[in-house]
Amino acid sequence: MDDERRADEDAPAATGPDLTDLSLERALTGPSHSAAARLVGRYVRPRTSRGGEGHGGGGYSESSYGRSADRPVSYTPVPADRDLRRDLEQDMSRTPFPTSADLRTMAAGAEDGALAQRLRAQQRGARAVVLDELLDLADVITFSRENEAPRVRDVRDLLVRAERADPEAVTNVLLHPSVGRWLTRALRALHTPPGGPHTWTGTPPADLLRLHSVAAAAGVRARLLFALPVPVHDGYAHLPGLGAADLRASGTVVAHVVSMGSAAVVNGEGVEVRLPSRSDPNPPGWISVHRVRTPVGRRHLDLVLEDADPYRESAVPLPPEPLGPVALTRWRRTIRDAGELLSDLRPGQADAVAVALTALTPRPEAEPTAGMMTSVSSSEAFGGAVLSTPPDAVELAATLLHEFRHMELNAVLDSRDLYDTESDGPDEEFYYAPWRDDPRPLPGLLHGVFAFFAVVDFWRELTHRARDQRLRRRAQFQYGYWRTQVRHAYDALCSTPHLTTAGRELLAEMEVGTARWTDLAAVPEEVTALATEAVVAHRTRWRLHHLSPDPHTVSALAEAWRSGADHAPRTTAPVLLPDSAVPSLNHHTAQLCRWATAPGEDTVDDPADLARLRGETDEAWRLAFAQVTQRPQRHDPWVRLGLTLRREVLTSPANTADVAAAQALAHRPEVVRATFARITVETGTQPDPVALATWLGTPDELPDLPSMHPL
């Protein structure tokens, strides 16, 4: 029976064909691929994950260009007269990648280098298909000036020759993350005209001459003979993954790359810049990319620190932001230490990260806040991530693993539907995602859960392996916090009816992983208490920002209170009214983590919080009560009052009044605050906030935050 079930599970269930063996030559010289419309749609409307502190940080968000990245764009392939025509579909008929077995491996967190190699091969095939579609579109555009038109035939020819000479060289260029981001810009521009993608005339949209830069980078790597014009951005002529020629002094607008096979130059207006060679590794005027190569398990993490490419961060071109020597040294050292830590804690996943990750974009100006860092990755830039300066190797290791899981799931979604993409459900149904400050749609929740499963396992391993006491307590707090938050998010995700069969299978396999999270002895009781407080605080703040009780309900509650009713009347559920100005909700979590790591140190900035953590309950209550009555419109005072009452309940559980008040302030603080404000307005006198919360008290247990629909 089990064999029959597995055979059924491994049957082809993907939307798109297997692209792992698709060569660039076949993509560029055969008919348009059947997967083209789906893949182009995912580039035109990519999805982006944003992790860490800051406005809207800590999760996954859809592109601002469109609500759904998974619905194919309306697109008709451009007919092309080519020398070589093959029926690609006959070669694409075998079981698609990833198979159900691959999904089970990912769900279990058992990825390794071999699986990552297949993911990378699939992404290379997808990138080849998308590039072919862009070349088709560029070939039918009429340009006002001949020197603005991309030489499509030359680009195709050079890329095919480069692949024949050195396939890995072409792969490295095609999969450079900046190439993917630029493809998004170009395809988006070509699909913008009201008349469709074939109606462009005049100025070339979206830097189409970068096609030459991509082909030239591949040709240089493959040591071919060729000459191509390339665009200049902010005075630099960039070759993706290689570096840039500094032509600022010459005022060059369009440069020319000339390769003689063993040597290559970039010619500007009256200036020539040589590319590095064995005899001259640092020629004047050429700025090489920063490479970092460090052992990671059985492999090497070999990546680029990208600080100059115009598309290193997004589809909007940016000027270079060079890393200084001190910053560069720090990045290299932190990456090395993070690689060693990953190899020690999660060797299989470290192997996979080493294969998949190819470029990091530092944000030198974004210094870490409260020991955290920000990170960004996107579906069109496999292998790349944009990172703020990591506070240490531990945070970087967790972040790299987190972003790898986003890359992995994005690669899966290129060919398999894990949720319904035909209806509006996934994008119209919103959820509480504990890694986000704002409500998230289903795709974001799925991405976050998938990524944070690996993060929970990372912190769990560190609780058992860390020898330094401070690091161990930090890991214990993070493990305790994320274990609770991710488990609740996972349960909410399992409840949605919008998952496909493949999506349900993935989640069912992930359930097995949660069995590893039951080792409560790994986290001391006092650290567990702090982690739980962080969970309650984050959820309370989220509710205060985004949930609004029905005005009729608030009026009924205020009237019942004024009339002296013994119990609050039944109320309707609040509505979701997202607060677009929500600040970071992670600040308090970071403070509690620092307190768990080093109790008693000066890590807390609010006196009420400090008194509560020190066990000075009476003082904490007095300060929190005063904050609520003096500034009732603010969110934090209500959170502090609820946390203080919760502490009192833990020390004196027999006090039923405090239990009811703590429950109300944790489970529906938006109702308590709104009712408090209504009574104050109607009577001219503030009610006792604790007495009101007691009257509004709710049952035990944190209630789920189910999917919610904005009005």
Stockholm file with secondary structure:
# STOCKHOLM 1.0

chainA/1-711         MDDERRADEDAPAATGPDLTDLSLERALTGPSHSAAARLVGRYVRPRTSRGGEGHGGGGYSESSYGRSADRPVSYTPVPADRDLRRDLEQDMSRTPFPTSADLRTMAAGAEDGALAQRLRAQQRGARAVVLDELLDLADVITFSRENEAPRVRDVRDLLVRAERADPEAVTNVLLHPSVGRWLTRALRALHTPPGGPHTWTGTPPADLLRLHSVAAAAGVRARLLFALPVPVHDGYAHLPGLGAADLRASGTVVAHVVSMGSAAVVNGEGVEVRLPSRSDPNPPGWISVHRVRTPVGRRHLDLVLEDADPYRESAVPLPPEPLGPVALTRWRRTIRDAGELLSDLRPGQADAVAVALTALTPRPEAEPTAGMMTSVSSSEAFGGAVLSTPPDAVELAATLLHEFRHMELNAVLDSRDLYDTESDGPDEEFYYAPWRDDPRPLPGLLHGVFAFFAVVDFWRELTHRARDQRLRRRAQFQYGYWRTQVRHAYDALCSTPHLTTAGRELLAEMEVGTARWTDLAAVPEEVTALATEAVVAHRTRWRLHHLSPDPHTVSALAEAWRSGADHAPRTTAPVLLPDSAVPSLNHHTAQLCRWATAPGEDTVDDPADLARLRGETDEAWRLAFAQVTQRPQRHDPWVRLGLTLRREVLTSPANTADVAAAQALAHRPEVVRATFARITVETGTQPDPVALATWLGTPDELPDLPSMHPL
#=GR chainA/1-711 SS CHHHHHHHHTSCCCSSCCCTTCCHHHHHHSSCCTTHHHHHHHHHSCEEEEESSSTTCSEEEECTTCSCSSSCCCCCCCCCCCSCCCCHHHHTCSCCSSCHHHHHHHHTTCCCHHHHHHHHHHHHHHHHHHHHHHHHHHHTCEESSGGGSCCHHHHHHHHHHHHHHCHHHHHHHHTCHHHHHHHHHHHHHHTCSTTCTTCCEESCGGGTTHHHHHHHHHHHHTTCEEEEEEECBTTEEEETTTEEEECGGGTCSEEEEEEESSCEEEEETTEEEECCCSSCSSCTTEEECEEEEEEETTEEEEEEECSSCTTSSSSSCCCCCCCCHHHHHHHHHHHHHHHHHHHHHCHHHHHHHHHHCCEEEEETTCCCSTTCCCEEEETTSTTEEEEECCSSHHHHHHHHHHHHHHHHHHHHHTTCCSBCCSSSHHHHCEECCTTCSSCEEHHHHHHHHHHHHHHHHHHHHHHHHCCSHHHHHHHHHHHHHHHHHHHHHHHHHHTCTTBCHHHHHHHHHHHHHGGGGGCGGGSCHHHHHHHHHHHHHHHHHHHHHHEECCHHHHHHHHHHHHTTCSSCCCCCCCEECCCTTCCCSCHHHHHHHHHHHSTTSSCCCCHHHHHHHTTCHHHHHHHHHHHHHHCTTSSHHHHHHHHHHHHHHHHCTTCHHHHHHHHHHHHCHHHHHHHHHHHHHHHSSCCCHHHHHHHTCCCSSCCCCCCBCBC
#=GC SS_cons         CHHHHHHHHTSCCCSSCCCTTCCHHHHHHSSCCTTHHHHHHHHHSCEEEEESSSTTCSEEEECTTCSCSSSCCCCCCCCCCCSCCCCHHHHTCSCCSSCHHHHHHHHTTCCCHHHHHHHHHHHHHHHHHHHHHHHHHHHTCEESSGGGSCCHHHHHHHHHHHHHHCHHHHHHHHTCHHHHHHHHHHHHHHTCSTTCTTCCEESCGGGTTHHHHHHHHHHHHTTCEEEEEEECBTTEEEETTTEEEECGGGTCSEEEEEEESSCEEEEETTEEEECCCSSCSSCTTEEECEEEEEEETTEEEEEEECSSCTTSSSSSCCCCCCCCHHHHHHHHHHHHHHHHHHHHHCHHHHHHHHHHCCEEEEETTCCCSTTCCCEEEETTSTTEEEEECCSSHHHHHHHHHHHHHHHHHHHHHTTCCSBCCSSSHHHHCEECCTTCSSCEEHHHHHHHHHHHHHHHHHHHHHHHHCCSHHHHHHHHHHHHHHHHHHHHHHHHHHTCTTBCHHHHHHHHHHHHHGGGGGCGGGSCHHHHHHHHHHHHHHHHHHHHHHEECCHHHHHHHHHHHHTTCSSCCCCCCCEECCCTTCCCSCHHHHHHHHHHHSTTSSCCCCHHHHHHHTTCHHHHHHHHHHHHHHCTTSSHHHHHHHHHHHHHHHHCTTCHHHHHHHHHHHHCHHHHHHHHHHHHHHHSSCCCHHHHHHHTCCCSSCCCCCCBCBC
//
